[in-house]
Amino acid sequence: MSDRRLQVFHTVARLLSFTKAADALHMTQPAVTFQVRQLEEYFNTRLFDRTHNRITLTPAGERVYTYADHIFEIYREMENSVRELTGEISGVLAIGASTTVAEYMLPTFLGDFKLKYPNVTVRLKVSKTEGIVSMVENNVIDLGVVEAIVPNQNLAVELCGRDELVVIMHPKHELAKSTSVSIMELRNYPYVCREEGSGTLDVVTEYLGKLGMHLSDLRIIMELGSAESIKGTVEAGMGISIVSQATIQKELRLGSLVAVSLSPPLTRPLAFVHQRLKFRMRAVDELLEFARRYCRTHLQQGATPSTQETEAGLPSRT
């Protein structure tokens, strides 16, 4: 509804990047540049200084950015007020999540949400926790689901549950009837590992470190790039692995894999991250409430507020 030139300028100024702004706005970079130049022509002054592949706001740009913030806050307040009056819940929502959450947890949740709110379009971006937090900070996404408690005072972080990581193996494996296994026991068996940069690998590596061990202490026979490839390899009886329990629900039902808990247990928190905005699209508030109800139903609640503070920034608890 508001001036498109001002929207584009505001996004560029917030991200200090024409490229990132183009991605956030789903525009081409030349189109973003054109809109900013149109606004500069309107004010008859430069709004950005462009030097050595960097951009900064000019004094005029700083002033326009401050007013734009106020303008868009008033627009959000107005839209919320009218939609509450009419009962309409619509719009475009952007969500960010890790690969595991995006592939194995969100599809059912988003499917149910879409059935209830068919006029809301949901866009999903996949990244690691640091990338998700950055996208929330820069308003690229409305809601992030991360596998850690994020110690960021500028963002709202809500613990929604815990994800247990378990040892998976072929049903005929000699450990398959165990109630739990220690990481020391796993050293005796071929191990299938996630690739470097994986969030699951980071959690396992930290877990090993807390127990005085290193990843090299395991008999790694393969490094694979997805949970699906790891599950297939383990189903073929080639080794064991540690994966999120959320990724193996189908295999457990079919009986093609067995999952055994680690001793001590290995879990990681799952949390929602979003902006602390007084006024938001009503669709965002509905999505948050829908997500909270989903977590209460489907995820283990494993921490009190004091525990959340203690665990801030830690991807796992042992």
Buried (B, 14 or more C-beta within 10 A) or exposed (E): EEBEBBBBBBBBBBBBBBEBBBBBBEBEBEEBBEBBEBBBEEEEEBBBEEEEEEBEBBEBBEEBBEEBEEBBEEBBEEBBEEBEEEEEBEBEBBBBBBBBBBBBBBEEBBEEBEEEBEEBEBEBBBBBBEBBBBBBBBBBBBBBBBBBBBEBEEBBBBBBBBBBBBBBBBEEBEBBEBEBBEBEBBEEBBBBBBBEEBBBBBBBBBBBEEEEBEBEBBEEEBEBEBBEBBBBBBBEEBBBBBBBBBBBEEBBEEEBBBBBBBBBBBBBBBBBBBBEBEBBBBBBBBBBEBBEEBBEEEBEEBBEEEBBEEBBEBBBBB
